[in-house]
Amino acid sequence: MMKVIIDNFSNIFNITLIYATFRSAVPIIFAALCAAITQQADILNIATEGIMLIGGFAAVTVSYFTGSWFLGVLTAMLLGAVIAMIMAVGHIRYNADICGIGMGINLFAVAFTRFLLKAVYNTNGAFSDPSIKPIPRVNIPFIASIPVIGDIFNNWTVTEWFVLILIAFLQFLFYKTVWGLRLRAVGQFPEATKTAGINVTMMKYEAMLISGVVGGLAGAHLSLGYSVQFVDNMTNNRGFMGVAAMYFGGANPILTSIGCLLFGLADSIGNRLQAYGIPSQFVLMMPYIVTVVVLAISMAIKLSTNRRKESSLTTAAVAEEAGS
């Protein structure tokens, strides 16, 4: 295998790998940002996978019947918001376990979209049709002829450009606005936040609502931007990878997105290796190996940080005791 990689190094690792990595990472970035929003409020949105799947089916269906990709994306976002609010009511109002609700939605989404695929389109496995209007690509003529730059940054879909805006917006929202400060306070110090007069329940509902909208957008991009079809269980665990990347980045939008690029790189390299006779089993397990590594690194960093905090507190307590 190593001989194959060395012999074809220039074909596998070239300038086009940069865009291929980003393209593969974008659905995971959307999923990770969906999880990061609720994590800031100390809610683990593990239903990202299911929200994406239902959003992806809705986007394809609306685009197919109306001829409008925009309506398809909008419908996916609205459905994502509805699902998120169902989760929010169950968890916040009725104190149901968020992981239990999330896994229930994930299982429901797989079965329900499979049923709809058969009921609406009378097909199994996948649905593709020329009538499905994809998310348009943005062609920038003045950079198309520029070497390297043109290969990397030209002909992106609208949602690929939008994900960059969303990362920057959420980074600003979380760390530079009053709303973001309150959201993080709700997640870290809920009792103190209540004492300060902030409506903790409403903040959590708002976080869940925004998260659902982003999750629906993730599904719409996957079915109308990344591909132009709906495939049974097409999320292929991207929602769970997004949650892993969120943990890696500590729910920070920029750091979380960097973690997603690792998954995109593994996926892109795997697809290229498959063309040179590398066993498909090895290629398919690469993203999951990266998932385990990312989670291990993030947990190690978290443990190290906690130990440093404990050490600092112990040192301060000893110093205070000695002074008294």
N, C-alpha and C positions, 0 to 999 in steps of 0.2 A: 504493500500500500504506500509506504514512504517513497519507494522508487517512482511510483506513478505520480505522486505529488511533486517530487523534485523535477521529474522530466517535463511536467506540464505547469510548472510554477508560474510562468509568465501569463499563461492563459487563465489560471485560477485567480491569482492575485494581481489584478491590473486596475486601472483607473475606474472602470465600470463597476467594480466591486463596491465603491463608495455609495453610489446611488442604489445599487441592489441591496446593500445593507440598510440604508435609510428606508427604502420602499418596504422591505420586510418588517422593519421595526415599527412603522407608523401605526398599524392596527394595535400593536402591543402598547405603544405609547398612549394612544387614546384610552385603552383599557386601564393602564397604570394610573393615568390622571383621574379616571373615574374612581378608582380605589383610593387615590391620595386625598381627594376632596373629603370623603367621609372619614378617612383615617385621622385627619386633622381634628375631627370632632370625636375621636375615639370610637368610631364605628367601622368595623371591618366589612366592607361590601364585597363579600365573596360571590355574590350573584352576578358579577360582571360578565362572566361567561354566558349566562342565560340571557341577560339583557342584550348582549351583542348578537346572539343567535336570533332572537325574536326581532330585533331591529334590522338585522340583515335580511330576513325574510320579508318583513314589511316594506323595506326600501325597494327590493326587487319587484314585489307585487304591485305596489303603487306606480313605480316607474313603468312597468309593463302595461298596465291598464290605462294610465293617463298620458304616457309619453313624456313625463316630466321627471327628471332626476331630482330636481329641487323639492318637489312634493314628496318624493320617496324619502329623501333625507329628513325632511321635516316630520313626516309621519313616524319614522324610526325614532327620532328624538322625543316626540310626544309619547310614544309607547314606552320608551325608556323611562321617562318621567313618571308615567302611571305605575309601572312596575316598582320603581324605587319608592314611590309614596305608599304602595301596599306594604312593602317591607318596613317602611318607617312607622306606619300605624301599628303593625304587629310588634315591632321591637320597642318603640318609644312609648306608645300608649298602653299596650298590653304586656310589655316586658317579656316578649318571646325571645328566645335565643337567636341572635342575628345569623349565626353560622347555620343553624337548622333551617331558618327561612331561606337563606341564600342557596343552600344545597337543594332544597325543595324546588326553588325556581329554576335552578340549573337542570335538574332532572325533568321538570315539566317542559322546559324550553326544547330540549332534545326530542321528547316524545310528541309535543304539540306541533312543532315545525315539520316533523316527519309525517304526521297525520295530514297537515295542511298541504304538503307537497303532493300527496296522493289525492286528496279531496279536490284541490283547486286545479292542479295541473295534470292529474292522472298519470303521474310518473313517480318513480322511485330513484333515490340516490342524488339526482341533480336536475336542475331546470335551467336551461339556457335558450335565449331567443333573440333574434335581431331587433325585436320591438323594445327590448329593455334599453332604456337610455342611460348610458353611463355618466358618471361625474366627469365633466369636461376637463381636458388638459390645457394648461396655460403654455402657449408657445411664445417665447420672447425672442423676436428676430435678431436684435442687436447682439445677443450673447451666443446665438446658435453657431456662429462662425468662429467663436473664440475657442482655441484648443483647451482641453481639460475643463474649463469653466462651462462651456456649452454642453459637454457630455454629462456633467454632474447636475447642473441646475436648470436645464431646460426641459420642457415637456412634462412638468409635474402636474398632478391633478390638483384641483382646487383645494381638496381636503388635505393634501400633503403640505401645501403652503399654509393652510389654516392651522395645522398642528403646531407649527413654529410660533404662530401668533398666540395660540392657546397656552403654550408652555410659558411664554413671557408674561402673558396676562395673569395666569394663576400665580406665578412667582411674585408678581407685583401685588396681587390681591391678598395673598397669604401674609406677606412680610412688610408691606408698605401701606396698608389701609387699616382703618379702625375695625371694619368688618372682619378682616383677616386676623387681627389681634384678638378679637372676641371669639372667633372660631377656634383658634389655638388654645385660648384660655378655657373654653368649654371642654376641649379634649384633655387638657392637662390638669386643670384645677376647677372642676365643675361646681364644687360647694362654694369656693371663694368667688366664682363668677356669679353665682346666685346672690351671694351677699352684696355684690357690687350692683345689683339691680338689673342684670342682663337676663333675658328670657332664654334659658338654656334649651328648653324644649323646642322653641321656635328656631333657634340656630341649628339644631340637629335636623329639623325638618328641611330647612333651607339647604343644608349640605347634601342631604339625600336627594332632594329635587334636582340640584345642579349636577350631582353625580349621575343620576339617571339620564339626564339630557346628554351628557358626554358619552355615557355607555351606549345609548342609542345611536349616536353619531359614529361611534367605533364600529358598530355593526353595519351601518349604512356604507361607510368607507370600505369595509371588507367585501361587501357584495356588489357595490357599484363603482368603486374606485380601484381597489386592489385587484378585483376580478369583476366580470360582468355576468354573474350567474349566482344561483343559490345552490349550495351543495349540502347534503345532509351532514350535520355536525361540523360545518365548515370552520367554526372558530378554532377547532383542533387544539384546545387548551390554551389559546392565546390569552383568555381572561385570567387564568391562573398564573400564567407567566407575567402578566401585568401586575398581579398582586405581589409576586415574588420580587419584581423590579421595584415596586413601591416600598417594600421592606428594605431593599438594598439602598434606596435613596432616602430612607427616613421620611417618606411622604413629601420630600422637597421636589417640586416639579422638574427642575434642571437635573439634579442628581438621579432622579427616578428615570428620566428620559435617557440618560447615559447608560443606565443599567439595561434599558430596552434595546439600545444599540448593540449590546453584547449578544442578545438573542437574535437580532437581525443579522449580525455578522455570522453567527453559527449557522443560521438557516441558509444564508446566501452561499457560504462556502460548501455546505452540505449539498445543495442543489448542483453546484458545479462539479463536485467530486463524483456525483452520481453519473455524470456524463463520461467519466473515465473508468467505469467498471467497478467503482467502489461499492461494496454490498449495500443494498438499500436499507438493511436493518441498522447498519452503522450510521448511515445518514439520518435516518428517522430519529435515532436516539440522541443525536447531538444537541438539539435544543433542550432536552430534558437533563442532560449532563450539565449544561450551562445553568439551568434552573437550580439544580442541587448545589453547584459551586457558588452561585450568587447568594443563595439563602445561607449557605455555610459562612461565607465571608461577612454577610450582614449581621448574622447572629454573633460571630466572633467580635466584630466591631462593637456591637451593642454590649456584650459582656465586658469587653475591655473598658468601655466608657463607664459602665456601672461600677466596675472595680475601682477606677480612678476616682469617681465621686465618693465611694465609700471610704477610700483611703484618705481623701481630702477631709471628709467629715470627721474621721477618726483622729487625724492629726490636729484638726482644729479643737476637738474635744479634749485631747491630751494637753494641748497648749493652754486651753482655758482652765483646766484642772490644776495645772502647774502654777498658773498665775494667781489662782485663788488660794 
